[in-house]
Amino acid sequence: MAKKQYSITLAAASSDLRSLAEDRLAQKHLTTHHSALSTPSSPEELLKIVHEIEVQQIELEIQQEELRLSKDKLEKTLGMYTDLYDLAPLGYLTVEEDSTILEANLTAATILGVERSRLQGKHLKKFVIPEDHQVIDALLVKVFKKRINGNDEVMLVTDNACQAAVPHIISGRTVLLDASIHDITSTCRIILTDITKQKQTEDVLQRQSRALLATNSCNQALIHSSDEIELLHQVCKIIVEVGGYRMAWVGYAEHNDEKSVSVLAEAGFVADYKQHHKLSWADVPEGRGPVGVTIRTAQSIAVNHIPTDPIFQLWRDDALRHGFASLLTLPLKAASEAFGVLTIYSPKPDAFDTEETKLLEALADNLAYGITMLRSHKKSEAAEHALRKSEHNFRSITEQMADEVIVVDSLGTLTYVSPVVEQLFGYLPPEVIGHSFVEFIEQEDITQALQIFEDTL
């Protein structure tokens, strides 16, 4: 006979348990035909006692089975929730009022860059840049004292060797903290979300927008500027104030024996920053940095990580001391050769991506074109002034001469006649200018005059 299956739940009432035990005992007697402790000759009272004991034994067995099933279910549920907690896409922390970490999931440990076993007992502020410690303090006060949920963004410190040597160079990883109080344990539960990519995207768009705005502002300066050095100062100022960069300067390549670089304009400049005192565009150690290479090759160079890029080794310490993390050198070109360089500094690493570099290259090209046009215009003005002066001298001389002096173009048209023409021929100069010189020559002399004119040409 098949064994009957029983449905067992933790919520079974004692009466149900008793009925279930009685039923199971009956099934057992059907199988064995008698109680394990009874005999046909046993008194009726003894049989009742034995029956009661057997029922209680069955009850205990049922309870034990319920406990085992409950334990299995709890272990399974615990394992499931442990996996959900540890492998969640968000970081979870439990912290005390002083930011001491009590618990953390694996994602939190990954975000903070530390093994989970080493997180317990550490202060959350240890993993945040010093500038954001007050953000952590304010958030915990809000949660613990005011019992109000809160959130804020903080930036994490980097864990590489560069951080030890240069403490103010940040990692660039940004984390959103969502904090709430846990009333039962009086601890704070914090959700960590790594929003670095989102912030980087926002930062790139913002920087590109500023670079584009700076380019437009520089173009306006080019239109209205009439002095080269004034233009250079305006552009540097725009790059710093509108573009949001830390510093900018323009240097020209000198064609002396040292092939030095002269700084002609700057903005956001730090008085004791001495890099430009050691610059050259010759193929020597001082000329193998980004400035020298840019002038020699007429190519832009981005140094996106000053602490580690070997091309900036000679000037690294001074740059880091002033908080520069990256820089971009842009050639100022006439034709295909660079006559100068525009250098831009940023306090952030990886500040000059491809798109931003293209925008700033366009700015530098426009600046170089503007400089070339100003120089060309200046040369034209000088030539025009020299021409006017020469013309004045010529007129002064010819007007004092007793002989007639004329000027004709390649077609023989009179473009100038000295005033003495009125005394000699009775014509005023305006009556002669614009006519062919042949009109004022005797008929028999025309052939000879034309021959002389052609020989002169």
Beta strands, then each sheet from edge to edge (+ up, - down):
strand 1: 91-95
strand 2: 101-104
strand 3: 150-155
strand 4: 174-182
strand 5: 187-194
strand 6: 247-253
strand 7: 261-267
strand 8: 301-303
strand 9: 326-334
strand 10: 337-346
strand 11: 406-408
strand 12: 414-417
sheet 1: 2+ 1- 5+ 4- 3+
sheet 2: 7+ 6- 10+ 9- 8+
sheet 3: 11+ 12-
end
